[in-house]
Amino acid sequence: MSERIGQFFGNYQLLRSLGKGAFAEVYLAEHRYIEMAAAIKVLLRMEPESHTAFRSEAGTIARLEHPHVIRIRDFGIEDETPYLVMDYMAHGTLRSRHPRGTRLPCEQVLAYVQQIASALDYAHQQRVIHRDIKPENILLNARQEILLSDFGLAIVLRTIDSQSMQNLAGTPPYMAPEQINNHPGPASDQYALAVMVYEWLCGEQPFQGAIYEILSQHLYKEPLSLRERVPEISPEIEDAVFSALAKDPLHRFPTVRDFAIALEEACFATQFVPVISSSTYKPQVSAPLPAQPEPAVEVKVQSVPNPIQSSAPVPSQPTTQKLRRSEPETLSSGAQTNRQRLLQRVRAFWIEGVLDHSRQGMALMNLRLQEQPDAVAHSWQSVLQQPETMQYLLPAGTRITSVYNSANEALLILGAPGAGKTTLLLALARDLLDHAERDTASPVPVVFNLSSWTLKRQSLHNWLVEEMSNKYQVPRKLGSALVEHEQILPLLDGLDEVEAEARTACISAINSYRQEHGMQPMVVCSRITDYLAQSERINLTSAVTLQ
């Protein structure tokens, strides 16, 4: 491999080796002009008659665009040698993160499986089979998210006749029986993922020995029971894993995502779904929420006039309100555990992982007033002739929690790029988390980023359930119950990150959700120019603009 160091493949110079497989070598490379790092996969040398097929198959893989699939940025053929240019990820693989013999809790396994399944199902829909799913081919980005890599084997096998190759196409410990017999399909990737799940749950691969012994066991032997290895593993989890490990691909789950859903339900099979009556939700005037000091900001609120008291003057400082719940209902131990887990996950990622690292920069910002009288819509405006929306400058040091309360817990946060919108949203989330931990009748504040709504453009209800499953590992049945019974408080960041042509549709989805859940609190955050460019306004009570 060292003889290639310094060579150019296209505009990329090879700097050092990153690894070697049966069909390719991987190098760290750098673009000769823009000094951008990349990973270059140098494949087996090909005869000229295979070049057209390679370009066609590489183009198919390069068009895969999914949050959990590593992007192929370029490809070509240099001196009869095909190569692929990919994003370079310096944060390791799942194998380096979890060495052989490591056991993982079901929740951690589920978090990985959901991301991998999403990527594989997308690839299968594009008629691409990976063929080499294993921990070494799953990378981690800077946010510790999964990135499925190494579709190079799929390209090689679809370009040339794999039966003419002396090397076995795949990695034996993870190969499905039909792949061993040279008949791989989408279910083969599901089988390989199930092998990984088995290994993570008990610390050992299902089959061990010499290569020929492992292959024979895949074909003819059932794996040792997971519960014999780890007695605390539930029968439901074992059933889900063994269904995906069925010898006959027709006996596995219809899709990899179905396997992920079955595993999700199995992991939480013994937990309860908390259901709190919405009658406990009673807004009244009370003292502000206690919390840690937060950055002082100057903001302007565009408050929709009260349709009953249409001419009342606006006070120089808004009345501070919050939700006073009725006496909290006693939750079952399982329901309380679910609630605490969700609270902890939101706090761990957004408050401890993001907000606590950005507060110093936020304190140095000089946030100024920006007036936007028509930033929000209100259902009464279509019925009554309302006076012009009133604007007023809040005193310096006004807390975002006070603004949220005075907006009847339905607030839009706008601002220029870098103005501090997300930091302000997270400061509010911190206070709401503190309150939710004290009051079990209050909804759980959950931060969502709207950028992923574009992928399916579904109802906000379904999107919230899916995001809680993907980002917070909340089972779909539990997530659906939480949304249906208004037990979450959606804090929606990044409306401007939704694709431009889909933003108005996203606003419509939010407004439809508001019509169905009109009493549920909600906060939305967006860049001001992107929001005001839309033809529709979000149906919230008030807007805060920052610059």
N, C-alpha and C positions, 0 to 999 in steps of 0.2 A: 504493500500500500504506500510505502514511503516514497516510491519512485514517482508518484503523481503529485506530491507536494510541490507547489509553485506553478503547476500547469493551469492554463485557462480553459474553462468550459463556458463558451459564450463570453460574457463580460465579467465572469466571476473567476477569481484566482483561488485555488485551493490552499488553505493555510495549515490545517492539521486534520488528522483522522479522528472521526467520532465513533466509528464502529464498522463492523463488517458482517454480512450475512451470506447466505448461500448464493444469492443472485445479485448482490449489490454491495457497494462500499459507500459509506457516508462520510462527508468531510464538512468541516467548517470552512466557509469561503467568504470572500469580500468582493463587492462590486468595484471594478477598477476605477470608476469615475465618482460615484457618490459615497463610497466607503461604507456601504450598508452590509451588515452581516447576513449570511444566509446559510442554510444547510443544503448541500448538494448531494443528491443520491446518484452515484455513477453505476449504471446497470451493466449487465453482461454485454459484451461486444455482439453486434447483430450483423447479419448479412444484409446487403443492400436491398434484397427483395422484401425484407421485413420492415424497412424504414417507414413506408406509407402506413402500415398497420400500427406501428408504434406511435406515429404522430396522431393518428385517429384516436387510439385508446388513451394516450396522454392528454389529449384535448378533452376527452370525456371526464377524466379525473380532475383536470384543472378547473372544470366548470362546477365542481362540487363546492357549494357555498353554504356552510352551516356553522353555527357558533362553536360546535364541538368537533369540527373536522379541520385539520391543519391545511392551510391553503398552499396549493402549488402555484407559484408565481410565474414560472417560465419552464420551458423544456426545450430540448434540442438534441442534435446528434453531432458529436465532435470526433472526427477520425473513426467513423463506424461505431462509436461508442455512445449510446443514448444516455441522457442525464435529465434529472428533474431538479428544479430550484424551489426550495420550500422555505417558509419562515423558520428562523432559528429560535428554538426555545431553550433557554439556559437554566431552566428550573427542574430538570430531571424528568424521570419517568416514574410510573407507579411501581416499577420494580425497584428502582433506587430509593423511592420513598418507603416502600414496604418490602424489605428483603425476604428471601425465602424463609418460611417457617413462622412468619408474622401472622397472628390472628387479629382480625378486625371486628369491631362491634357491628351488629346488623345495620344500624343507622348509617355508619360510614360506608359499608358495602352498598347499601341502597343508594346513597348519594352518587357513588361512582356508576352504578348500573344504570340509573336514570339518564345520566349524561351520555354514556356509551350507547345505550339503546336508542336514544333520540338520534344520534349520529348514524348508527347502523341502519335504522329504518329509513332515514333520508337517503342514504347511499343505495339501499335496496330498491327504493322507489325510482332511482335513476338507473336501475339495472346494473349496479356495481356490487360485486361480492368482494369482501376484503380478503378472506382466505388465510389471514395470519394474525388473528386477534390474540394478544398476550400482553402481560403487564409491560414488557419492554417496548411495545409499540404504542403505548398510551402516554402522552406527554402532559406536563402541567405548565400552565402559563403563570404570569406574575400574580394573578388573583387566585391561584391554586385551582383553576377550573380545568376540566378534562379536555384534551385535544387528541383525537384519533389520528394517528399518522401511519405511514408506511403502506400506502396503496401501491407501492412499486411492484409487489408480487402480483397483484391483480393485473397490472399492465403487462408484465412479462408473460404471464400465463395466457392472457388473451391475445398476445402478439405472436407467440410461437407455440408450437406443439409441445405441451408440457410432458407428454408421454415419451418424447424423445430425449428428455433430460434425465441424467443419472440421479440427480438429487431429488429427494422427496419434496414436493411443493407444499410447504407449511412447516409448523413446529410440532413434532410428534406429541408432546404432552397435551396439546390443545386441539388436536385434529379430530374431527367428527368421522364416524365410520364411512360415510359416503364420500368424504374428501379423500380418505385413504384409498378408496376404490376409484378415484379420479372422476367422481360425479358430485362436485361441490354445488351447493345452492345457498340461498339466504339463511336457511336453517343451520347451515354449517357454522356460520358466525355466531348464532345463538348458542350452539353447543359449546363453542370455545369460550364464550362469555360465562356460561354455566360452570365450566371447569375453573375459571378464575374465581367465581363466587364460592365454589366448593373450597378452593385453596385458601381464600381469605377467611372463611368461616372457621375452618379447623386447622389451618396452618400447613396442610399437606395437599399435594395434588392427588386426584382420585386414583391415578395409575402410576406406578413407578417401576424401574428396572432398566434393562437395556432397551435400545430403540425398538428392536423387533418385538420385545416383550410388551412394551407400552402399546404398540400398534395392535398387537393381538388382543390385548385387554380391551382396547377401545371397541374392537369388533365383536368380542364374544363374552366379556365379563362385566358384571354389574359392579359399580363402585361400592366400597364399604359404606355402611350407613353413617351419615353425618352424626347422628345421635349416639352411635357407638363411640365415635371419636370425641364428641363434645355433648354430653348428656343434656345440657341446658338449652340446646337448640330445639326449637319447637317442631312438632310433626308437620305443621303447616309450612314452615320454611323448608324442611327437607323435601316435602312433596313438590314444592315449586321448583327447587333446584333439580330434583330427579326427573321431573317432567321435561325440563329443558335438556337433560342428559340422555333422553331416550335414544336407543340405537336407531330406531326408524325415524327419519325426519318428519314423517307425517304424524307421528305421535307427540311431537313437540308443540310448543305454542305457535299459533298462526303467524305471529310476528315477534320480533325481539321486544318491542314495546309491551306486548301482552305478557311476556315473561317478567318485565320490569314491574308491571302493575300487579301481577300475581305475587311477586316477591314483596312488594310494598304492602299489600293487604296481609300477607303472612307475618311480616315483621311487626305489624300492629294489631294482629288478630285478637289479642287478649286485652287491648286497651279500650276504654270507653269513649264515646263521643259526647262531649259536653254540650248540652242544650239548655240555654238560659232563656227564659221567657222575655220577649221584647218589651213586656209591660214594665220591666224593671228600669227601663231607659227613660228618665224623667229630667229634662233640663230645667234647672233653677239657678238663681243667682247665689253665688258663694264666693269665698275668698280665692285668690289665685293659687295655682298649683305651686307648691314649694319645689325648688330645684336649685342646682348649682348656678353660680353667676354665668351669664352668657354675654356675648358681645353686644355693646350698645349699637342700635341702628336707628336711623331716621327713615320712617316709612310714611306712606300715605295710603289710607284706606278708602276705597270706593264702596260706600255702603249703600245697599238698596233700601229705599225708604219703606217704612212699615206701612202696609196697605190700610191698617186700621187707624194709625196715628200719622197721618200723611204730612202734617205741618209741624211736627215737634222739632225744636231746634236741636242741632247736633252739639253735644257737649264738647268742651275743649279737650277733655281726656275721656276715652271710652270707658264705659262701665265694665269692670272686670267680672267675668262670669266663668262658671265651669259647670260640668254636669254633676249634680248630686244624685246619686243612685239611691234607690230604696235599699233596705238592709240586704247585704250580699247573700245570695242563696248558697247553701252548703253544696259544694261539688263533691262528687265521688272521688276517691283517691286516684282512679285512672284519669278522670276528666281534669283534675287539678294538675296531675303530672303532665298531661298534654299541653295544658295552658302554660305551665311554667317552662316547658321545653321551648315552646314557640317564643315566649318572652325572652328567654335566654339567648336564642339564636339571633333574634333581631338585635338585641343589645350587643352581643359579641361581635357581630359583623359590622353593623352600622355605627354604633356608638364607640365601642372600644377599638374597633378596627379602622374606622374612618374619621368620625367626628373628633375623637380625642387627639388625633394626629393633625387636625386641620385648624384647631381653635386658635393657635398662636398666629397663623396667617390671617385668620378671620378678624382677630382683634386689631390688626394693623390696617384693615380696610376702612376706607372712608365712604360709607354707604349714604347716598343722597336720594332726595325725593324725585320721583317721576310720576306725573299725573296721568292717569288713564281712566277717564270717567265711564267708558263703555266696555270695560274689561270683562264684566260678567253679565250673564243673562239671568232673568228671574221670571218664574212662571206668571207672576201677577202683571208683568209689563205687557203681556199680550191681552190683558183684560181691562186694566185700568190705565188712565192717562196719568202717568207719574211725572212729577217735576224732575228737572235735571238732576242726575246723580250728584250727591254732595261729596265734596272732597275736603279733607282736613289733614293737617300735619300733626302727627302724633309727637308728643314730647320726646326729646332725646332720652334714650335709655329704656323706652317702652319695650317690654318683653314680648317676644313673638307669641308666647302662650296667651298673654292677655289679648293680643290681636285676634288670635284664633278663637278664644272664648267669646269675644264681642261680635265675632262673625257667625255666631251660632254654630260654630264648629264646621263650617263649610267655607273654606278659604282657598283662594288662588294666589300663588306667589309668583311674581314676574320680575324679570331683571335682565340686564345686559350680560353678555358672556363674562364670566369671572366675577360677577357682582356679589356672589355669596348665597345664591338661592338654595343650593343643596345643603350648605352648612346651616343655613337658617332652618330649613326643613328638618334636619337632623337634631338641631337644638330643641325644636318642638317635639320631635319623636322621643328624645331623652326624657322630657318632662312627662309626656304621656305614658311612657313605659313605667316611670316611677309611680304614677297614679294607678296604672293597671295592676301593678304588683301589690298595691295596698287594697284595691277594691276589685274583688272578683266579679262584680256585676258590670264593670266597665269593659268595653271592647278592647281587644289587643291591637295596639298600633303596629302595623306591618308596612315596611317600606318596599315599594315595587318600582322598577324602572320600566317605563312604558315602551322602550325601544323594541322589546321582543314582541309587542302586540302586532307589529307589522307581519310577522311570519304567517299567522293564520287569520288575522283580522276577525276574530270571533267575538262573541258577546263578552262584556267585561266580567260577568259572573264566571263564565268558563275559563277566561284568561286568568283571573285571580286564583281559581282552583289549581290550574296548571302551573302557575308561577310558584304557588306555595309548595306544590309537589316538587318542582325542579330545583327551586332555590332554597327552600327551608325543610325539605324532606317531610312534608306533611302529607299523609295518605289522602288520596282523592276523596274518599268517602268522608273522612274527617274534615277536609278542607271545604267540601261542598256544604256540609252542615254548618261550619263556621260562617261561610258567606251567606247562606240562606237565612240563618238566624241572626245575622248582623252582629256577630261576635268578633269581627275584625274591624279595624279602623284603617281604611286604605290611605296611605300616604304615597301619592303617585308622582314620581319624579321623572323628568326627561321627556315631557311631551314633545319638545323640539327635536329629540333623538328619533322619533318616529319618522319614517320616510316621508318626504315632503308631500307626495301625492296621496298619502294615507292619513294625514293629520286631521283633516276635517272629518273623515270617517271615524277616527279615533275619538274625537270630541263627541260625535253623535253617539258612539257606544257608551261613553261616560254619561252623557245626558240620559240615555235610555236606562242605564243602571240607576241613575239618580231618581228617575220617575218610579222605578220599582222599589227603591230603598231610600225614599226621600228623607226619612228621619235619621238615616245613618250619617255619622260624621265623615268628612272626606277633605283631603288637601291635595291640590294639584300644583305642580311646579313646572315652569317653562321659561325659555328665553322670550323676552317681550316681543321682539320683532317677528319671530316665527309664529307666535301665537296671534298677534294682531293681523297677520297676513291672511288668517283663515276667515272664511265666510260665516262660520258659526261660532258662538260663544258658549262657554261652559256654564251650566246652570248651577252656580254657587252664590252664596250670599254676598261676599266681599272679596276684594282683590288688594293685595299689597304689592307695590312696585318698588324695586330697588335698582340702584345704578351704581 
